[in-house]
Amino acid sequence: MAENYSNIDEIIFSYLKDEISVQEREMLTIWLASDPSHKNYFKQIYKIWNTVDLMKENDDEVEKILEKVKFQLQGEEKTSQKSLVSSRNILYAAGKWAAVFMISLCAGAFLYHWMEKKPLQPTQQSTYNEITVPMGSKSKIRLPDGTVVTLNAGSKLTYRMDYGKVLREVEFSGEGYFKVAKQKDKPFIVHTSKASIRALGTEFNVKAYPDENIVETILVEGSVVINKIQPAIDTKSLKNTESVILKPGQKLQILKKISLDQQSLPSKAGNNLPIGKANTKPIGDHPEIIIGTADTRVETSWKDKRWIVQGIDLENLAVLLSRKFNVNIHLKDPELKEYKFSGIIENETVEEVFSIMKFTIPISYTIDKGEVIWAINRTREKDYKEAY
């Protein structure tokens, strides 16, 4: 192993924990490309990562496993001793990170998928870095200034190579949780299709999927200033300089398109919005901008091990589960839109989630090659109506 990569084991573990920095990512890219045995070594470590609970294994057992990896690589690839990280070093790193070693399988799957299907490329030759998360995955990255971004499935984050030197700006689509490093002289700005969110040191959630009608910001800590761009009704009615300041616990939603009755009756603007609160109200004369309260613990739990689902109607839940498990869910019966689901989803498979739903909702399902059909269970529907 080249002298410059003596800490490659630490970099690999940072990558597997979704805490790798931009500089470390580039080092890992170059290291993987420099020798075929390096990529093979990484794959072996990945397998251990997802199949062995090191927190429950004793040191001797872990040592045996890692020695086996080393032996296989030496025998199959004829790799020299210098080209391998010693199992003792790996064991030390594994012990050091034991508290966080049980990373979610979906995040690990993304890491491996990205390595195998879309190899890392050195970014020195490009102007921008782009992080894309496929469906069925989540990822966490650390920007050069220390800002940590957790990205949900189907998200994309783009930022300049010189990020942080003069400006701290990113372009974003999808859903992300931003924990912003504080720099008084350099505000952090997230640009979406309909708004820009400006913050210093704070935590907030942004949801801006291209295929959804709403761009949403939830403030958890600190404060943010949201500037709406490209007004939905009349370009003269809302200037780009107008802004809204959010307080912790508030949620702001911007509709990309609104109906005619919403334009004429602003008080009804929030009727079909996920906020669903009695104190929801439009901003001024702009029914496309809605502000309300949010349960931040629940509405940002998608990023955590325990995802809290609270009173979500099945039509919206189908979208969320489709992204989480990389399937396509269709509602066969319109009556299903009247039902809502609450629960906690942790390590369950998609079928296990559906099985749990059947206890509280008269639903049946079929799965065929990633295509899911939800239908009303007519027998249980009668029992459900009698019970409730």
KEROKOL-942458 format. One line per 10 residues: number of its first residue (from 0); for each residue x, y, z of C-alpha. Coordinates in pm, 1 decimal, always signed. Example, Ala and Ser with C-alpha at 12.3 -4.5 7.8 and 13.67 -1.06 7.14 Angstrom:
BEGIN
0> +1230.0/-450.0/+780.0 | +1367.0/-106.0/+714.0
END
This chain:
BEGIN
0> +0.0/+0.0/+0.0 | +130.0/+341.6/-83.5 | +264.4/+538.5/+206.0 | -0.5/+808.6/+158.6 | -273.4/+553.3/+224.9 | -148.5/+413.6/+554.1 | -482.1/+511.8/+711.7 | -693.8/+351.6/+440.5 | -864.4/+127.5/+697.1 | -997.1/+434.6/+879.0
10> -1115.3/+584.0/+548.9 | -1297.9/+261.9/+455.6 | -1478.3/+253.8/+788.9 | -1570.5/+621.9/+752.2 | -1715.8/+536.2/+411.6 | -1914.0/+242.5/+548.2 | -2049.6/+460.6/+828.3 | -2161.5/+728.1/+578.5 | -1933.3/+983.2/+743.6 | -1665.2/+1015.0/+480.0
20> -1541.7/+1362.3/+388.2 | -1499.1/+1484.5/+30.8 | -1118.7/+1462.1/+60.8 | -1135.7/+1108.5/+199.3 | -1377.4/+1006.6/-76.1 | -1128.9/+1119.9/-338.9 | -844.1/+934.7/-162.8 | -1054.0/+618.6/-155.1 | -1136.5/+659.0/-524.2 | -772.5/+680.9/-624.2
30> -671.8/+394.5/-394.0 | -940.6/+165.3/-540.7 | -830.6/+244.2/-894.8 | -461.6/+189.9/-824.9 | -475.3/-188.6/-778.7 | -744.6/-453.1/-849.6 | -671.6/-616.4/-514.2 | -783.1/-299.4/-336.2 | -1133.9/-324.1/-474.8 | -1149.0/-693.3/-387.8
40> -1033.2/-612.6/-37.0 | -1302.5/-350.1/-0.2 | -1569.9/-599.0/-110.9 | -1453.2/-848.8/+150.3 | -1472.2/-589.6/+424.9 | -1817.0/-489.3/+303.6 | -1937.0/-850.1/+335.6 | -1812.1/-865.7/+693.0 | -1976.2/-531.3/+764.9 | -2321.2/-655.4/+662.9
50> -2306.1/-1013.8/+787.1 | -2124.5/-1000.9/+1121.1 | -2245.7/-826.7/+1434.4 | -1906.3/-731.4/+1573.9 | -2062.7/-593.5/+1887.3 | -2169.3/-944.3/+1984.7 | -1855.7/-1127.1/+1875.9 | -1551.5/-1155.4/+2101.3 | -1209.2/-1037.4/+1987.7 | -1087.0/-1388.5/+1906.7
60> -1382.0/-1460.2/+1676.1 | -1347.9/-1130.6/+1493.6 | -973.5/-1187.9/+1459.2 | -1035.8/-1527.2/+1300.9 | -1282.2/-1378.6/+1051.9 | -1047.9/-1101.6/+948.7 | -750.7/-1340.1/+925.2 | -962.6/-1551.2/+691.2 | -1019.9/-1250.2/+466.5 | -648.4/-1180.9/+466.0
70> -567.0/-1545.0/+380.2 | -818.5/-1552.1/+95.1 | -683.7/-1235.1/-55.7 | -327.0/-1355.5/-30.2 | -413.1/-1690.5/-183.6 | -652.4/-1583.5/-458.1 | -502.1/-1250.3/-556.0 | -141.8/-1320.8/-447.5 | -143.6/-984.3/-282.6 | +170.9/-881.2/-99.5
80> +171.9/-821.9/+273.6 | +220.5/-449.4/+216.4 | -91.8/-419.2/+3.1 | -318.7/-538.2/+283.0 | -432.2/-367.3/+597.1 | -344.5/-597.9/+885.6 | -631.6/-769.1/+1058.2 | -506.7/-625.5/+1384.8 | -552.1/-273.5/+1248.6 | -899.2/-357.9/+1127.1
90> -987.1/-509.7/+1462.7 | -872.2/-191.3/+1633.4 | -1081.9/+20.2/+1397.6 | -1381.5/-205.7/+1442.6 | -1350.9/-176.4/+1818.9 | -1315.5/+198.2/+1794.4 | -1638.1/+226.4/+1598.0 | -1827.1/-52.4/+1776.9 | -2096.9/+182.2/+1901.3 | -2204.6/+259.4/+1545.6
100> -2104.3/-62.3/+1370.4 | -2458.8/-186.6/+1316.1 | -2532.9/+50.9/+1030.1 | -2863.4/-2.4/+852.7 | -2856.4/-256.9/+572.6 | -3020.0/-16.7/+328.0 | -2738.6/+233.6/+366.6 | -2480.0/-40.6/+328.5 | -2653.7/-166.4/+17.6 | -2631.4/+178.7/-134.1
110> -2259.9/+198.5/-65.2 | -2193.7/-133.7/-229.6 | -2427.9/-58.2/-518.8 | -2251.7/+269.8/-581.6 | -1910.7/+105.5/-576.5 | -2010.7/-176.2/-807.4 | -2257.9/-15.6/-1048.0 | -2134.5/+341.8/-1049.5 | -1762.2/+344.2/-959.7 | -1628.3/+647.5/-784.0
120> -1450.2/+887.5/-1014.6 | -1191.7/+1149.6/-915.7 | -1362.2/+1487.7/-908.7 | -1060.8/+1716.2/-960.3 | -1143.3/+1745.1/-1330.8 | -1503.9/+1854.0/-1278.3 | -1650.2/+2178.4/-1148.2 | -1919.6/+2015.3/-935.4 | -1961.1/+1719.9/-705.0 | -2290.6/+1536.1/-739.5
130> -2421.1/+1283.4/-487.2 | -2714.2/+1071.6/-606.8 | -2897.4/+822.7/-384.8 | -3092.2/+545.5/-560.5 | -3435.5/+425.0/-455.1 | -3432.5/+185.6/-162.1 | -3132.5/+357.2/-0.7 | -3020.9/+634.5/+232.1 | -2683.8/+801.5/+267.4 | -2504.4/+1051.5/+489.5
140> -2225.1/+1280.7/+375.2 | -2006.6/+1539.9/+542.9 | -1929.8/+1853.6/+342.3 | -1587.1/+2021.4/+364.6 | -1712.8/+2275.4/+622.0 | -1839.3/+2003.4/+856.3 | -2205.4/+2028.2/+754.7 | -2367.8/+1683.2/+766.4 | -2645.4/+1595.6/+520.6 | -2859.2/+1282.6/+544.6
150> -3009.8/+1200.1/+205.6 | -3325.8/+998.6/+156.5 | -3396.8/+767.5/-137.1 | -3417.9/+933.0/-477.0 | -3228.8/+1244.9/-367.6 | -2955.4/+1444.5/-540.7 | -2713.9/+1695.2/-388.0 | -2483.8/+1908.6/-604.0 | -2214.2/+2149.5/-489.1 | -1911.4/+2323.3/-635.4
160> -1561.1/+2187.3/-595.8 | -1462.0/+2510.7/-422.3 | -1751.0/+2484.1/-177.3 | -1678.8/+2665.7/+146.9 | -1393.5/+2879.3/+20.1 | -1615.6/+3174.4/-68.8 | -1974.6/+3042.9/-67.5 | -2158.7/+2757.1/+98.3 | -2432.7/+2677.6/-153.1 | -2583.4/+2348.8/-271.8
170> -2850.4/+2250.2/-521.5 | -3090.1/+1987.4/-397.6 | -3382.1/+1766.8/-498.4 | -3541.2/+1484.5/-300.0 | -3544.8/+1479.5/+78.8 | -3258.9/+1568.7/+308.5 | -3184.5/+1652.7/+669.8 | -2927.0/+1930.0/+701.0 | -2717.6/+1976.4/+1015.1 | -2532.6/+2295.7/+927.1
180> -2190.9/+2386.7/+1064.2 | -2196.0/+2742.0/+1198.5 | -2000.8/+3009.2/+1011.2 | -2125.4/+3362.3/+1077.1 | -1955.8/+3510.5/+772.5 | -2075.9/+3239.7/+530.9 | -2447.2/+3151.0/+529.9 | -2543.6/+2802.8/+409.8 | -2794.9/+2809.2/+122.7 | -2998.2/+2521.3/-22.4
190> -3143.2/+2588.5/-369.4 | -3450.8/+2388.8/-473.1 | -3683.6/+2425.0/-771.3 | -3917.6/+2665.1/-590.4 | -3725.2/+2811.1/-297.7 | -3388.6/+2884.2/-147.5 | -3329.0/+2815.4/+223.1 | -3068.8/+3029.8/+397.9 | -2921.1/+2930.7/+734.1 | -2616.5/+2971.2/+957.4
200> -2578.9/+2701.6/+1222.3 | -2905.5/+2511.2/+1235.9 | -3090.5/+2187.4/+1161.3 | -3373.7/+2155.4/+913.7 | -3544.9/+1911.6/+680.1 | -3611.8/+1982.1/+311.2 | -3844.1/+1782.0/+90.0 | -3839.2/+1876.5/-279.1 | -3903.6/+1575.2/-501.5 | -3948.5/+1666.5/-870.9
210> -4259.0/+1445.9/-898.9 | -4438.9/+1600.7/-599.4 | -4643.0/+1921.2/-596.7 | -4500.2/+2052.4/-269.4 | -4160.8/+2189.3/-166.3 | -4141.5/+2166.0/+211.2 | -3907.2/+2293.0/+482.3 | -3926.5/+2190.0/+848.5 | -3711.8/+2378.1/+1099.7 | -3580.9/+2174.4/+1393.5
220> -3325.7/+2409.0/+1553.3 | -3199.7/+2762.9/+1492.6 | -3361.1/+2974.7/+1221.7 | -3384.8/+2979.8/+843.8 | -3492.5/+3236.7/+587.4 | -3686.7/+3098.5/+291.2 | -3704.4/+3290.9/-34.6 | -3963.8/+3170.5/-282.7 | -3868.5/+3176.4/-649.1 | -4072.9/+3143.0/-967.9
230> -4415.7/+3231.1/-819.4 | -4693.1/+2989.6/-913.3 | -4963.1/+3243.7/-995.2 | -4833.6/+3581.4/-1106.2 | -4469.0/+3677.0/-1139.7 | -4555.9/+4027.8/-1022.9 | -4742.4/+3918.9/-711.4 | -4441.8/+3795.3/-515.9 | -4096.4/+3940.0/-565.7 | -3790.4/+3721.4/-524.5
240> -3675.9/+3950.6/-244.0 | -3975.4/+3861.0/-24.1 | -3895.5/+3601.0/+238.6 | -4030.3/+3404.1/+533.1 | -3841.7/+3339.6/+856.2 | -3920.8/+3008.6/+1023.9 | -3904.9/+2932.4/+1393.5 | -3823.1/+2587.6/+1539.4 | -4118.9/+2354.6/+1505.3 | -4262.4/+2533.2/+1201.9
250> -4319.4/+2392.4/+856.5 | -4347.8/+2588.3/+534.0 | -4484.2/+2440.4/+213.8 | -4484.5/+2589.1/-136.0 | -4723.6/+2450.6/-395.4 | -4587.3/+2423.3/-747.2 | -4942.4/+2432.2/-884.6 | -5267.1/+2533.6/-717.4 | -5629.8/+2488.9/-817.8 | -5861.7/+2771.0/-919.3
260> -6059.5/+2751.6/-595.3 | -5736.5/+2785.3/-398.7 | -5651.7/+3101.0/-594.3 | -5989.1/+3258.3/-524.4 | -6025.5/+3128.1/-169.3 | -5688.4/+3154.3/+8.5 | -5834.8/+3026.7/+335.2 | -5877.0/+2684.0/+173.9 | -5519.3/+2663.9/+48.6 | -5413.7/+2408.2/+303.1
270> -5707.6/+2172.1/+268.5 | -5520.9/+1911.9/+65.8 | -5178.2/+1962.1/+221.5 | -4990.1/+1716.5/+439.6 | -4971.7/+1977.5/+720.2 | -5335.5/+1913.7/+802.2 | -5337.5/+2147.0/+1106.0 | -5616.4/+2379.7/+1215.0 | -5364.8/+2664.2/+1252.4 | -5233.5/+2623.4/+899.9
280> -5258.0/+2945.4/+702.3 | -5139.9/+3094.8/+372.7 | -4880.0/+3372.2/+368.9 | -5042.2/+3708.4/+286.2 | -5225.9/+3693.5/-44.2 | -5032.3/+3392.7/-167.0 | -5234.6/+3070.7/-130.0 | -4943.5/+2871.6/-274.9 | -4736.7/+2936.8/+38.4 | -4859.0/+2759.8/+352.2
290> -4713.9/+2777.2/+702.3 | -4802.1/+2556.5/+997.1 | -4661.1/+2351.9/+1282.5 | -4473.9/+2023.2/+1263.3 | -4393.9/+1737.6/+1497.0 | -4023.2/+1743.5/+1416.8 | -3951.0/+1418.3/+1600.2 | -4199.5/+1230.8/+1384.0 | -4159.4/+1410.3/+1052.7 | -3781.4/+1380.6/+1042.9
300> -3766.2/+1023.9/+1176.9 | -3717.2/+885.2/+824.4 | -3345.6/+951.4/+875.4 | -3328.2/+742.4/+1194.5 | -3327.5/+370.8/+1263.2 | -3687.6/+393.3/+1385.4 | -3913.1/+556.3/+1126.8 | -4230.3/+681.6/+1296.4 | -4536.1/+674.0/+1071.6 | -4820.9/+873.8/+1222.3
310> -5160.6/+901.4/+1058.5 | -5039.9/+894.1/+698.1 | -5307.7/+817.1/+439.5 | -5239.7/+513.9/+223.2 | -5200.3/+713.7/-97.4 | -4905.6/+908.9/+48.2 | -4774.8/+607.0/+237.8 | -4754.9/+414.6/-90.1 | -4519.0/+680.6/-226.8 | -4298.9/+674.8/+84.6
320> -4276.8/+295.6/+97.2 | -4208.9/+276.7/-276.4 | -3900.2/+493.2/-229.0 | -3785.2/+318.7/+86.6 | -3804.6/-34.0/-56.7 | -3753.7/+41.9/-428.1 | -4090.1/-100.5/-536.8 | -4392.6/+39.1/-719.8 | -4709.3/+37.7/-509.1 | -5048.2/+85.5/-673.9
330> -5388.7/+123.6/-506.9 | -5643.9/-94.1/-683.0 | -5947.8/+25.9/-489.0 | -6018.3/+399.8/-441.9 | -6163.2/+329.3/-96.6 | -5811.4/+267.2/+29.7 | -5743.3/+641.1/+11.5 | -5979.6/+683.9/+307.4 | -5757.6/+478.1/+539.6 | -5459.1/+594.9/+740.9
340> -5175.2/+404.4/+902.6 | -4965.8/+462.1/+1214.6 | -4672.9/+254.3/+1332.7 | -4296.2/+227.3/+1370.6 | -4090.5/+77.1/+1089.4 | -3740.9/-34.1/+1183.8 | -3573.7/-337.9/+1027.8 | -3881.2/-490.7/+866.1 | -3885.1/-606.4/+505.8 | -4147.7/-467.8/+272.3
350> -4366.6/-776.9/+314.2 | -4335.0/-758.6/+692.4 | -4456.7/-398.9/+678.4 | -4757.3/-503.5/+471.5 | -4831.5/-783.0/+719.4 | -4829.4/-532.1/+1006.0 | -5064.9/-302.4/+813.7 | -5314.5/-585.7/+776.3 | -5373.7/-584.1/+1153.3 | -5522.0/-232.6/+1145.1
360> -5639.6/-188.8/+785.4 | -5858.2/-424.0/+575.6 | -5595.9/-456.6/+306.5 | -5462.2/-735.4/+87.4 | -5158.8/-720.7/-138.4 | -4976.5/-897.0/-418.0 | -4610.5/-858.4/-514.7 | -4470.9/-947.7/-854.7 | -4121.0/-839.3/-961.3 | -4125.1/-516.8/-764.8
370> -4483.5/-430.0/-858.8 | -4717.7/-416.7/-558.9 | -5097.0/-403.7/-572.7 | -5293.1/-298.0/-264.2 | -5660.3/-393.6/-259.9 | -5947.7/-390.5/-12.0 | -5997.8/-714.6/+175.5 | -6375.6/-721.6/+152.7 | -6413.3/-981.4/+427.3 | -6206.2/-788.6/+677.0
380> -6357.9/-458.3/+564.8 | -6690.2/-558.2/+717.2 | -6526.6/-656.6/+1045.9 | -6323.5/-335.4/+1046.7 | -6631.4/-114.7/+1001.5 | -6814.3/-299.9/+1278.3 | -6518.0/-255.9/+1511.8 | -6460.1/+110.8/+1439.8
END
